[in-house]
Amino acid sequence: MQKIKNDQSGFGIIEIVVIVVVLIVLGAGGWMVYKNQNKTTPPSTSTTTTNTTKPPTTTTDPTANWKKVHSIGGAYSIKVPDGWELTNFPGNDLNGDSITFSEGKPAVITTSGTAYAGDQRKFNIGFTDKQYDAPQWQSPSQFGIEATTDFSIGSVVGKRYSIEYTQTVTGVTKGDKIYQYVFNLPSGKQLGIVYMQSTGDADNLKTVEQAIQTIVIN
């Protein structure tokens, strides 16, 4: 009887097909793993809160090292700017002409034994009974540009009067400036400060007003 031979070629084709299928499955699986690992992460919609709180600012007091002076009579005290030279008179008068600020140069205060009886200096402080409800010059003035503003020393509110002369008249020159600070106190007393800036003088207004705001009324 004739023996039936196994179809070797058929068996080989099935084996190849199986191998191809396995390779396809493995390839597909690998591709999915690769795709998942490299999948682009969508941008986060959460908002990151940045702390924008600024650290507290340290303010340096420019008057910290100025010389503290008590008026003779005890009505007030004031810190006198570096470089200034003033005279302290009985009756709570303090004044002088040398008021050029020089940082680090201690102020010089001369004490007088007699009351002041001279003309106004470039810087003057007086403590008197009420005298003014207006500037000491004739106002309104046809000789200069005037201005009036509120001015405070702590809780004490007063007025600052000023005039810049636009022409030369008796006692003043065109360009001269006068600033007068008036504080009417509950006691009926009046604290008055005058700063006079002549033409050609350095502008000391900022330093003058820093000094005025250190005044403590007793």
C-alpha beads as a LAMMPS data file, in Angstrom:
LAMMPS data file: protein, C-alpha beads

218 atoms
217 bonds

1 atom types
1 bond types

-500.0 500.0 xlo xhi
-500.0 500.0 ylo yhi
-500.0 500.0 zlo zhi

Masses

1 110.0

Atoms # bond

1 1 1 0.000 0.000 0.000
2 1 1 1.309 3.478 -0.825
3 1 1 2.137 5.560 2.294
4 1 1 0.734 9.048 2.557
5 1 1 3.553 11.593 3.026
6 1 1 3.163 14.545 5.376
7 1 1 2.818 17.879 3.536
8 1 1 5.955 19.507 4.783
9 1 1 5.365 22.659 2.715
10 1 1 1.906 23.164 4.287
11 1 1 3.265 22.879 7.802
12 1 1 5.945 25.436 6.996
13 1 1 3.382 28.008 5.807
14 1 1 1.346 27.718 9.019
15 1 1 4.436 28.132 11.091
16 1 1 5.399 31.267 9.172
17 1 1 1.918 32.710 9.555
18 1 1 2.016 32.089 13.310
19 1 1 5.405 33.741 13.572
20 1 1 4.202 36.768 11.561
21 1 1 1.097 37.103 13.753
22 1 1 3.226 36.897 16.884
23 1 1 5.565 39.544 15.528
24 1 1 2.626 41.784 14.640
25 1 1 1.136 41.392 18.126
26 1 1 4.486 42.075 19.777
27 1 1 5.074 45.051 17.522
28 1 1 1.639 46.476 18.220
29 1 1 2.120 45.998 21.954
30 1 1 5.505 47.667 21.863
31 1 1 4.097 50.541 19.868
32 1 1 1.301 51.066 22.423
33 1 1 3.791 51.023 25.295
34 1 1 6.017 53.509 23.475
35 1 1 3.055 55.740 22.648
36 1 1 1.810 55.740 26.248
37 1 1 5.264 56.557 27.604
38 1 1 5.737 59.438 25.210
39 1 1 2.222 60.769 25.343
40 1 1 2.258 64.566 25.571
41 1 1 0.972 65.737 28.909
42 1 1 -1.608 68.481 28.374
43 1 1 -0.718 71.841 29.910
44 1 1 -1.897 72.229 33.464
45 1 1 -4.840 74.552 33.916
46 1 1 -4.088 75.116 37.582
47 1 1 -2.840 78.580 38.522
48 1 1 0.312 78.863 40.562
49 1 1 0.000 81.608 43.125
50 1 1 3.158 83.661 43.402
51 1 1 3.761 85.395 46.666
52 1 1 4.103 89.039 45.627
53 1 1 4.152 90.414 49.144
54 1 1 7.088 92.791 49.362
55 1 1 9.240 92.796 52.454
56 1 1 8.625 95.806 54.696
57 1 1 10.558 98.877 53.639
58 1 1 12.979 100.185 56.205
59 1 1 12.745 103.964 56.324
60 1 1 15.799 105.800 57.556
61 1 1 15.045 108.871 59.676
62 1 1 17.263 111.657 58.247
63 1 1 16.915 113.577 61.518
64 1 1 17.986 110.695 63.768
65 1 1 21.435 112.125 64.540
66 1 1 20.543 115.821 64.565
67 1 1 21.090 117.774 67.781
68 1 1 18.035 118.052 70.007
69 1 1 17.664 121.500 71.562
70 1 1 15.207 122.632 74.240
71 1 1 14.136 126.255 74.082
72 1 1 15.054 128.484 77.019
73 1 1 11.677 128.759 78.648
74 1 1 10.770 125.132 77.966
75 1 1 7.974 125.754 75.439
76 1 1 9.295 123.339 72.827
77 1 1 12.201 121.229 71.615
78 1 1 13.552 120.831 68.087
79 1 1 16.169 118.749 66.309
80 1 1 18.658 121.088 64.646
81 1 1 20.132 119.905 61.311
82 1 1 23.796 119.039 60.879
83 1 1 25.934 122.057 60.016
84 1 1 23.512 124.673 61.334
85 1 1 24.569 127.362 63.807
86 1 1 21.804 128.883 65.936
87 1 1 21.504 130.942 69.109
88 1 1 19.092 129.951 71.874
89 1 1 17.615 133.005 73.643
90 1 1 15.517 133.359 76.798
91 1 1 11.823 133.623 76.020
92 1 1 11.785 130.612 73.663
93 1 1 13.465 132.395 70.739
94 1 1 15.855 130.382 68.578
95 1 1 17.400 131.788 65.414
96 1 1 20.438 132.138 63.178
97 1 1 21.800 132.908 59.733
98 1 1 24.103 129.920 59.215
99 1 1 21.709 127.211 58.058
100 1 1 23.687 125.330 55.430
101 1 1 23.140 121.595 55.835
102 1 1 26.374 119.606 56.213
103 1 1 25.775 115.934 56.982
104 1 1 27.906 114.594 59.806
105 1 1 28.909 118.047 61.063
106 1 1 27.226 118.553 64.456
107 1 1 25.042 121.631 64.802
108 1 1 26.404 124.441 66.961
109 1 1 24.025 125.988 69.477
110 1 1 25.065 129.101 71.371
111 1 1 23.143 130.011 74.503
112 1 1 22.449 133.669 75.183
113 1 1 21.762 135.152 78.598
114 1 1 19.661 138.034 77.281
115 1 1 16.442 138.169 75.291
116 1 1 16.638 138.593 71.530
117 1 1 16.044 142.138 70.279
118 1 1 17.479 142.131 66.750
119 1 1 16.090 141.845 63.240
120 1 1 14.881 138.568 61.858
121 1 1 17.496 136.054 60.848
122 1 1 17.277 133.502 58.030
123 1 1 15.697 131.027 60.437
124 1 1 13.557 132.120 63.391
125 1 1 11.372 130.359 65.939
126 1 1 9.181 132.245 68.401
127 1 1 6.619 131.177 70.984
128 1 1 4.296 134.020 71.919
129 1 1 0.737 135.027 72.579
130 1 1 -1.360 134.849 69.430
131 1 1 -0.170 137.464 66.932
132 1 1 -0.964 136.415 63.369
133 1 1 -3.900 135.103 61.407
134 1 1 -2.208 136.150 58.175
135 1 1 1.370 136.459 56.938
136 1 1 3.553 139.166 58.436
137 1 1 3.823 140.943 55.076
138 1 1 1.018 142.966 53.523
139 1 1 -1.227 140.473 51.783
140 1 1 -2.358 140.327 49.048
141 1 1 0.935 141.641 47.721
142 1 1 1.472 143.277 44.358
143 1 1 5.191 142.618 44.668
144 1 1 5.284 138.834 44.624
145 1 1 3.593 135.482 44.147
146 1 1 1.877 134.197 47.293
147 1 1 0.631 130.800 48.397
148 1 1 -1.035 129.357 51.499
149 1 1 -1.189 125.687 52.446
150 1 1 -1.902 123.591 55.532
151 1 1 1.160 122.401 57.401
152 1 1 1.276 119.948 60.298
153 1 1 3.581 119.057 63.148
154 1 1 2.185 115.688 64.168
155 1 1 -1.421 116.363 65.194
156 1 1 -0.903 120.128 65.374
157 1 1 -2.259 121.707 62.194
158 1 1 -1.205 125.150 61.089
159 1 1 -0.609 127.233 57.992
160 1 1 2.373 127.851 55.759
161 1 1 2.379 131.234 54.060
162 1 1 4.925 131.955 51.347
163 1 1 5.853 134.738 48.971
164 1 1 8.399 134.939 46.166
165 1 1 9.152 138.533 45.266
166 1 1 8.901 139.364 41.588
167 1 1 10.381 142.839 41.976
168 1 1 12.790 144.648 44.248
169 1 1 11.231 146.820 46.946
170 1 1 12.422 148.235 50.237
171 1 1 14.008 145.491 52.328
172 1 1 13.759 142.711 49.729
173 1 1 15.251 141.854 46.362
174 1 1 13.582 140.305 43.358
175 1 1 13.794 136.521 43.786
176 1 1 13.813 136.592 47.605
177 1 1 11.459 134.096 49.268
178 1 1 9.849 134.142 52.692
179 1 1 8.119 131.169 54.325
180 1 1 6.096 131.709 57.493
181 1 1 4.640 128.834 59.544
182 1 1 1.905 129.670 62.061
183 1 1 0.422 127.292 64.645
184 1 1 -2.343 128.555 66.930
185 1 1 -2.412 126.382 70.039
186 1 1 -5.320 125.519 72.363
187 1 1 -3.491 127.323 75.166
188 1 1 -3.885 130.604 73.306
189 1 1 -0.192 130.646 72.483
190 1 1 1.221 130.761 68.981
191 1 1 4.249 128.971 67.570
192 1 1 5.682 130.930 64.681
193 1 1 8.588 130.015 62.397
194 1 1 10.032 132.152 59.616
195 1 1 12.500 130.986 56.983
196 1 1 13.977 133.628 54.689
197 1 1 15.772 132.567 51.516
198 1 1 17.611 135.347 49.770
199 1 1 18.452 135.375 46.076
200 1 1 21.599 133.297 45.601
201 1 1 21.114 131.275 48.803
202 1 1 21.026 127.508 48.683
203 1 1 17.485 126.130 48.730
204 1 1 17.167 124.843 52.310
205 1 1 13.382 124.465 52.314
206 1 1 13.383 120.654 52.520
207 1 1 15.793 120.628 55.473
208 1 1 13.961 123.487 57.171
209 1 1 10.645 121.648 56.987
210 1 1 12.204 118.405 58.207
211 1 1 13.482 120.340 61.230
212 1 1 10.114 122.013 61.861
213 1 1 8.393 118.633 61.892
214 1 1 10.677 117.458 64.715
215 1 1 9.329 120.175 67.011
216 1 1 7.694 118.871 70.163
217 1 1 5.477 121.414 71.911
218 1 1 5.498 121.068 75.689

Bonds

1 1 1 2
2 1 2 3
3 1 3 4
4 1 4 5
5 1 5 6
6 1 6 7
7 1 7 8
8 1 8 9
9 1 9 10
10 1 10 11
11 1 11 12
12 1 12 13
13 1 13 14
14 1 14 15
15 1 15 16
16 1 16 17
17 1 17 18
18 1 18 19
19 1 19 20
20 1 20 21
21 1 21 22
22 1 22 23
23 1 23 24
24 1 24 25
25 1 25 26
26 1 26 27
27 1 27 28
28 1 28 29
29 1 29 30
30 1 30 31
31 1 31 32
32 1 32 33
33 1 33 34
34 1 34 35
35 1 35 36
36 1 36 37
37 1 37 38
38 1 38 39
39 1 39 40
40 1 40 41
41 1 41 42
42 1 42 43
43 1 43 44
44 1 44 45
45 1 45 46
46 1 46 47
47 1 47 48
48 1 48 49
49 1 49 50
50 1 50 51
51 1 51 52
52 1 52 53
53 1 53 54
54 1 54 55
55 1 55 56
56 1 56 57
57 1 57 58
58 1 58 59
59 1 59 60
60 1 60 61
61 1 61 62
62 1 62 63
63 1 63 64
64 1 64 65
65 1 65 66
66 1 66 67
67 1 67 68
68 1 68 69
69 1 69 70
70 1 70 71
71 1 71 72
72 1 72 73
73 1 73 74
74 1 74 75
75 1 75 76
76 1 76 77
77 1 77 78
78 1 78 79
79 1 79 80
80 1 80 81
81 1 81 82
82 1 82 83
83 1 83 84
84 1 84 85
85 1 85 86
86 1 86 87
87 1 87 88
88 1 88 89
89 1 89 90
90 1 90 91
91 1 91 92
92 1 92 93
93 1 93 94
94 1 94 95
95 1 95 96
96 1 96 97
97 1 97 98
98 1 98 99
99 1 99 100
100 1 100 101
101 1 101 102
102 1 102 103
103 1 103 104
104 1 104 105
105 1 105 106
106 1 106 107
107 1 107 108
108 1 108 109
109 1 109 110
110 1 110 111
111 1 111 112
112 1 112 113
113 1 113 114
114 1 114 115
115 1 115 116
116 1 116 117
117 1 117 118
118 1 118 119
119 1 119 120
120 1 120 121
121 1 121 122
122 1 122 123
123 1 123 124
124 1 124 125
125 1 125 126
126 1 126 127
127 1 127 128
128 1 128 129
129 1 129 130
130 1 130 131
131 1 131 132
132 1 132 133
133 1 133 134
134 1 134 135
135 1 135 136
136 1 136 137
137 1 137 138
138 1 138 139
139 1 139 140
140 1 140 141
141 1 141 142
142 1 142 143
143 1 143 144
144 1 144 145
145 1 145 146
146 1 146 147
147 1 147 148
148 1 148 149
149 1 149 150
150 1 150 151
151 1 151 152
152 1 152 153
153 1 153 154
154 1 154 155
155 1 155 156
156 1 156 157
157 1 157 158
158 1 158 159
159 1 159 160
160 1 160 161
161 1 161 162
162 1 162 163
163 1 163 164
164 1 164 165
165 1 165 166
166 1 166 167
167 1 167 168
168 1 168 169
169 1 169 170
170 1 170 171
171 1 171 172
172 1 172 173
173 1 173 174
174 1 174 175
175 1 175 176
176 1 176 177
177 1 177 178
178 1 178 179
179 1 179 180
180 1 180 181
181 1 181 182
182 1 182 183
183 1 183 184
184 1 184 185
185 1 185 186
186 1 186 187
187 1 187 188
188 1 188 189
189 1 189 190
190 1 190 191
191 1 191 192
192 1 192 193
193 1 193 194
194 1 194 195
195 1 195 196
196 1 196 197
197 1 197 198
198 1 198 199
199 1 199 200
200 1 200 201
201 1 201 202
202 1 202 203
203 1 203 204
204 1 204 205
205 1 205 206
206 1 206 207
207 1 207 208
208 1 208 209
209 1 209 210
210 1 210 211
211 1 211 212
212 1 212 213
213 1 213 214
214 1 214 215
215 1 215 216
216 1 216 217
217 1 217 218
